[in-house]
Amino acid sequence: MATGDIDQQDSLLALELERYKLLLEEEEDEENDPSSMSLVDHLEELRWRVFKTLIAIVIGAIIAFIFRDQIMHFLELPLPKEADALGRGKLVVTGVAEGFTVFLLLSVAVGIVLALPVLLYQVWAFVAPGLYEHEKKHAIPFIFIGIVLFLIGISLGYVVLHYPLEFLISFASSSFTELVTANSYFTFVAFFILAFGLIFELPLVLTFMAQVGLISADTLVKKRAAAHIGMWIAATFITPGADIYSPIIIGAAMSFLYELTIIFIRFTKRKEAQAA
């Protein structure tokens, strides 16, 4: 039994030494690469990457502005009927230019979502030359998974959105007449849905930290109880409404993503060991 443990430790040590040698060779190749760019070249490339990203956002915003009525109607569906104090089935604006401003900001927000693949690709294209080969192979799956998780998060946020809205609007309906302005409503919707989208990036962030050696699957297992308690407490503060449904849904989602991250990190490490 002891001999088997020693052999296993020797195998792990040999694996780490081989990985270290590969890192040194890649670093030497990077240093001796004649195509390495200067600081000015990097700044110039960054400028063009940002410019291309802005063009993609502008194109997405134009498309969203064309379909602004359909987008606005879709985002208004979770709004309770009690919010329509005037009985006209429309949100309220309080300024001459507020209607145009709301449409413009809404179009930009949707344009950013539509341009997300282009934005992530430009970030990847700028960072890729400075990465090692073993790091580059993880980038494309990470970008794809990040987009999918973000879309799942904002979709779940849209489904849950009705519950905090209904509670907040009906809470003081007996004492006040609720006039929901377009600006306040869409600001609330944007922050609420964005919170869900960012929370669903939790597996990606933790897996990246594991790849760079900051944490491990064993660390997450040891801290599991404290992490779940902390996430459920955070869920009550992240959701702005005092309804019971939103914290439960977001807390359950965070706990599920945490456990999924442990499985994903172990799977990734096992694949790397097999490849090595």
N, C-alpha and C positions, 0 to 999 in steps of 0.2 A: 504493500500500500504506500509506504514511504518512498519506495523507488519510483512508483508511478507519479507521485506528486513532484519528485525531483525532475523527472523527465518532462513533465508538463511545464514546470517553471523554466527549464532550459529551453523548451520550445518557444515559450513566450518571450524570453530574453533574446533569443535569436531573431524572432520576428520583429522586436523593437529595434534591434541593431540594424537589421536589413532596412527597416523603414527610415531610420536615421540616415543611413548611407544614401538612400534614394533622395531624401530631402537635401542633403549636402550636394549631391550631383545636380539636382534641379536648380539649387541656388547658384552654383558655379555657372551653369548654362545661362541663367538669367543675367549674371554679372558680365559674362563674356559675349552676350548677344549684341552685335553691332547695331541692331535695329532699335535699341533702347532709346526712348524719347527723352528730351530735355524737359525742364520745368515749363518753359514757354510752349513747347509742343503739347504738353499735357493740358495746360490752360486753354490752348486753342481748341483741342479736341473736346474739352469740357464745355466750352462755349457752343460748339456745334451740336453736342449732345443735348444740351439744355434747349437750344433753338429748335431742334427737331421735336423734342418733347412738347414744347409750347405750341408748335404747329399742330401736332396731333390733338392737343387739348382744345385748340381753337376749332379744328374741324369737328371734333366731338361736340363742342358747345353749339356750333352752328346747326348740326343735325338735331341736337336736343331742342334748340330754340324753334326749329321748324315744327317739331312735334310737341311743343310746350303744353298745349291744351290737353293732349292725351296723357302726358306725364303728370301734369297737375291733377287731373281727374283720378289717375291711378293712386297718387299719394294721398288724395283726400278721402279715399274709401274707408280707411280706419277711423275717420273722424266721426264721433257720435252725433246723432241728430240734435241733441241738446245744445250743441255749439251754435246752431243756426237760430240765434235769437231774433233776427229780423225776418225769418221765414222766407228768404229768397234763395236758399240753397247755395250761397256763395260766401267765401271768406271776406273779411272786411279789410280795406286799406284806409289809412289815415292821412295820406299825403298825395299831392298831385302826381309825383313821379314814383310812388311806392310800388304801384302795379308793375311798371316797367322794370324797376330795380329787382323785384322779387323774381320775375321771369328771367332776368339776366343772371342773377346769382344761382337760380335753380338750373339754368342751362350750363353754367360753368361747372357746377357740382356734378351733374350727369356727364358732362364732357370729360371730366377727370376720370370718372369710372370707366367710360368707354375707351379712354386712352391709356388705361392701366397696363395692358400688355406692352404697348410701345414704351411706356415709362420704365417698366421693369427691364425690357430689352436694352434700352439705352444705358441704364445703370450697369447691367451685366457687361455690355460691350466696352464700357469705360473701365470697369474694374478687372475684367478678364486678363488683360496683359500682365497684371501684377500678381496673378495667382499661379500657384504650382499646378502641375498637371493633375495630381490627385485631388486638388480642390476644384478644378474646373469641371470635372465629371459630375459633381454634385449640384452645380449651379442650375442647370436646366430643369432637373426634377424639382428643385426647391422653388424656382420661379413658378412652375406650373402648379405645384401643390399650394403655393401661397395664393395664387389667383383663385383656385377652386375653393379653398377655405374661406377666403374673403367673401366670395359670392354666396357661399352657404351661410355665413354669418349675417350678411345684410338681408338675406331672404328670411332667416329666422327672426331677425329684428323687425322686419315688416309685418310678419305674422303676429308677433307679440305686441306690436305697437298699440293695438286697440285697447288693451287693458289699462295701461297707465293713463291714456287719454280719457277713457271713460271715467276713471276715478277722479282725476284732477278737475275735469269739467263739471262733474255732478257733485263734487264735494261741497261746494258753496253755492249751489244753484238756488237754494232756498233763500239765500241772503243777497245774492248779486245776480245781475243780468250779465251773462258771459258773452262778450263780443271778442271773438277770436280773430286777431289780425293775421293776414297772410304771412307777414314777416315773422311773427312769433311762432306760428304753427310750423312753418317749414324749417325754421332754425331748430325747434325742438325735434322734429322728425330727423333732420340731418345728424344731430348729435347722438340721438338714440340709436339710429341704424348704424352709424359709424362705430359706436361703442361695441356693438355686436360683431361687426366686421373685424375690428382690431383684436377682440378677445379670441376669435377663432384663429388668429395667427399664433396663439400660444404654443402649439406643437412645433411650429417652424422655428420659433425663437429658442425654445429649449433644445431642440435637436441641433441647431447651429452652435449653441453653447457647448453641447456635448462633443461636437466635431472639433472644436478648438481646444477641448480639454478643460473647460471651466467646471463642468458638472459631469455626472455619469448616471446611468440607469440605477445603479445601486444607491446613489445619493438621493435620487427622487423617491426610491422605495423607502429609505430610512426616514425621509421627511414627509412621507405621505399623509400622516394624520394631521400634522400641523398645516400642511399645504391645503388640504381639503377644508379645514376649519377657516383658514385665512381667505380662501376663495369664496366660501359661502358668506362670510362677513362682508367681503368686498362687493358681492352681488347685491347686497341690500343698499349699498351706497352708489353703485354704478347706475342702477335704474332710478330715474327721477320720480316716478310715481310711488305711492304707498300701497299699491295693490299687492296681493300675495302671489299672483301668477308670475310676474316678471322676474322677481328674485329667484323663485323656484326654478324657472326655466333656464335662466342664465347660470345659476349655481350648478344645476345638473349638467349643463353643457360644458362648463369649465372643469368639473370633476371628470366627465367622460374624456375630454381632450387631454387632461393630465395623465390618465391611465393609458390613453392611446399613445401619448408621447413616450412613455416607458417602453411599450411594445415596439414602437418605431425605432427608438435608439438601439435597443438590443438587436433588432433585425438588421439595422445598418451596420453595426459593429461586427455582427456575425458574417455579413457579406464581405466586409473589408478583410476580415481574417481569412476567409476562404479564398478571396482573390490574391491575398499575399502569399 
